[in-house]
Amino acid sequence: MLTRARYTTLMDEKPVPPKPKLNPMLKLALDIGPLVVFFAANARFGIFPATAIFMATIVAAFAVSYVLTRHIAIMPVVTAVIVLVFGSLTLVFHDDTFIKLKPTIIYALFGATLIGGYLMGKPLLAIVFDSMFHLTEEGWRKLTFRWAAFFIVMAVVNEIVWRTQSTDFWVSFKLFGFTPLTFGFAMLQYPLLMKYAAATPNPEAEAEREEASSR
């Protein structure tokens, strides 16, 4: 019972008003747009100007998302901070190793965060993705473990790619490798979400039942 309580507390303890949502196509553009710009800028100007442009587009995408939703999600914030830090190191030291390490750091950080939450019995997956899932305890555990493993694998893949391939190949792989892999993996989780879906909490209905029972 204590374990179940830990998994459901963050989701069910206090009802919160729905957050403003971006149009799905706009959200996709804000997520993928900076990578597309990075790819195009690298092809035209090289890795160092592309890094500066990438940093600017990341900040612009984050600003647009905040203006439209008035909400700060954890995953984009962490990603933007790491891009700015490692991008700045790339430009200051004129060494593209830093920007190539950036995906490894991000994937490893999210993977370690999810593993920590898994071991502590806390559903940190919903916080990382800024999403409201309603799953059973077993569903939470399985989904968290899968995404943690995926992030760790992606960190390893990035290390292999940037250390063994050219800079242009690595930039292309960021857009045409990591992005499809992430979307594909997310789609493969749909059966699990359906299998372990829990009833969506309805605070208003629960209040009405309690009121009726007290009469």
HUWO-V141884 format. One line per field, one symbol per residue. phi: phi as a letter, one per 20 degrees, with the letter a starting at -180 (. if undefined). burial: b if it has 24 or more other C-alpha atoms within 12 Angstrom, else e. Layout:
# HUWO-V141884
phi: ???
burial: ???
This chain:
# HUWO-V141884
phi: .ffgfffdgfedfcfcffegdfggfffffffeggfffffffffedoffffffffffffffffffffffdlbdefffffffffffffffffffelcfgffffgfgfffffffffffffffemdffgfffelcdeccfgffgffffffffffffffffgfffffeddffffffffgeedfffffffffffeggffffdfdfffcgffffffffffef
burial: eeeeebbbeebbeeeeeeeeeeeeeeeeebbbbbbbbbbebbeeeebbbbbbbbbbbbbebbeebeeeeeebbebbbbbbebbbebbbbbbeeeebbbbbbbbbbbbbbbbbbbbebbeebbbbbbebbeebbbbbbbbbbbbbbbbbbbbbbbbebbbebbeeeebbebbbbbbeebeeeeeeeeeebeebbeeeeeeeeeeeeeeeeeeeeee
